[in-house]
Amino acid sequence: MLLMFVVWLVVFIGIFRGWRWVPLLALANLAYTLLVLRIHMTDPIPLNF
């Protein structure tokens, strides 16, 4: 979860800095976020958001 937060922070900063590789990082992190949510939604002890 910490990795996901840090990478989204880098994406947010990269948008304003104009880094060209940010869209690829954002798509990769979106896939990672969905994977983590899918894993935790099927867990018998779900995360409390």
N, C-alpha and C positions, 0 to 999 in steps of 0.2 A: 504494500500500500504506500509506503514511503517512496519507493521508486517511482510509482505512478504519479505521485504529487510532485516530485522533483522534475520529472520529465515534462509534465504539463506546465510547470513554472518556466522551464527552458523554452518551451514552445511559445508561451505568452511573451516572454522577453524577446525571443527571436522574431516575432511578428513586428514588433516596434523597431527592432534593429535592422530589419530588412534582410535577414539571412535567407538565402535561397533554398537551403535544405530543410527548412522548417515544415513545409507541407508534408514531406515524406515522413519526418519524425512524428508529426501530428497523426497521420494515418496509422503508423505503426503503434503509437501509444493508444489510439482509439481501439485498435484490435486487441491490444493487451488489456485495456480496461474492460472491454466486453468479455474477454476470456476470464478475467478475475471475477467479474460479477457472475458469470455463468457458473463458475466453480463454486462460489459461495452461496448462490441461490439454491443449489442442489445439496448443500451441506445440511446435516440434521440440526446443526447449531448455526443459524444464519447470523450475518452481521447486523448489528443495530445501527442504522444510519440516523 
